[in-house]
Amino acid sequence: MEDLMRMSIFARVVEAKSFSEAARRLRMSKSQVSKQVANLERSLSARLLNRTTRRLSLTEIGAAYYEHCARIVEEAKEAELAVSRFRSGPRGIIKVNASVEFGTLQVAPALPAFLAQYPEVSVDMTLSDRPIDLAEEGYDLAIRGAWKYELGLNVVARELAPSRRKICATPDYFKQYGVPQAPDDLIHHNCLVYADSGSIVDSWSFVGSEGEISVPVSGTLRINDNEALWRAARGGSGIAFLPTFIVGQDLQQGVLQTVLTEYTPIERSIYAIYLSNRHLSTKVRAFIDFFLALYGPWPNWDQDVRLSEGR
């Protein structure tokens, strides 16, 4: 790094054609400039400048060396300019990994507005539900639904939105089979179950006035995809226990009806997750802030819940 500084000073001396003028441009003393050039010549074991009382001139070695110095100094200026541009506003590619359901239904539809707001940013988004290694796979951030305790120690997790869930089915289903009045009534209903690991016993958990409750459920459909369960519930197949970011619009429009609202599911949140040891770039900060403002504590898919609770 010291030689880079001396190379820059040497280039300024050559361009200014005098130590005095170079010192003025660099805001250094003439003796400091002369000393740095002399130290550079000493480190190279070569004379770069011919010095006379009237003028400076380059030696043959000095002329060849100056061409490289000038190029390096110009590259350094361009590098500083590039950093300054990135600091001045979001730009560049954001590599994002999002869970399939949330990424498809909530992140992707909002990307056109984000990209319109930040025209110098582009997004490279991958949808997957498998565990990922942010550092190994080169992601700037991941968007995941999780309980706080599930998150690793080496990451920062910003909560983007709550991930509320509702027990729901079509009004026709409840008209035909009755509305459950308590969690235990679910035992007698056709429950559409999310099965993620081949568990033998499926259960839904709630918190009520009597504490945490876990109810065994069963039905004619077990599948490891909430969007598929949602479509089955919309078709009248049975009762599903689904995130409101999937069913919120249907609840608001009356396509689906929620029950047991006095029992609160044990909720998760949607997080933006990034490495704790990595500087948060302007583009990633803009991405997170955009979705924080878009969702907030009561995202659009939860407006019916907000109204029902008088918030």
Number of C-alpha atoms within 10 A of each C-alpha: 6 8 14 14 13 20 22 19 24 28 23 23 23 19 13 16 15 18 23 17 15 23 20 13 12 15 10 12 14 16 11 13 23 19 13 18 23 18 14 22 17 12 10 11 9 13 16 23 20 12 12 8 5 6 10 16 15 17 15 12 12 18 15 12 16 20 11 13 20 18 12 16 18 13 12 14 12 12 12 11 12 12 11 11 12 15 13 10 14 21 19 16 14 19 18 23 24 22 19 19 19 19 20 12 13 15 17 12 11 14 16 11 10 17 14 10 12 17 11 14 19 17 14 10 17 15 16 14 13 9 7 13 11 18 12 7 10 11 19 20 26 22 24 25 21 16 14 13 7 8 14 11 10 10 16 17 21 16 20 25 22 22 21 20 22 22 21 27 28 22 17 14 21 19 9 8 12 12 17 15 11 12 19 14 13 19 15 12 18 18 26 26 25 21 16 10 7 11 8 7 9 17 15 17 16 17 15 14 9 6 8 13 18 13 14 14 20 17 16 10 15 17 14 13 14 20 18 14 24 23 13 17 24 21 15 15 20 23 28 25 22 23 23 22 20 18 25 23 17 17 22 15 10 12 17 24 20 20 17 16 15 11 19 17 20 15 16 17 17 21 25 24 23 23 20 12 9 11 9 14 15 15 22 22 11 19 22 19 13 17 18 18 12 15 16 13 15 15 19 16 21 23 17 16 19 14 9 9 8 7 8
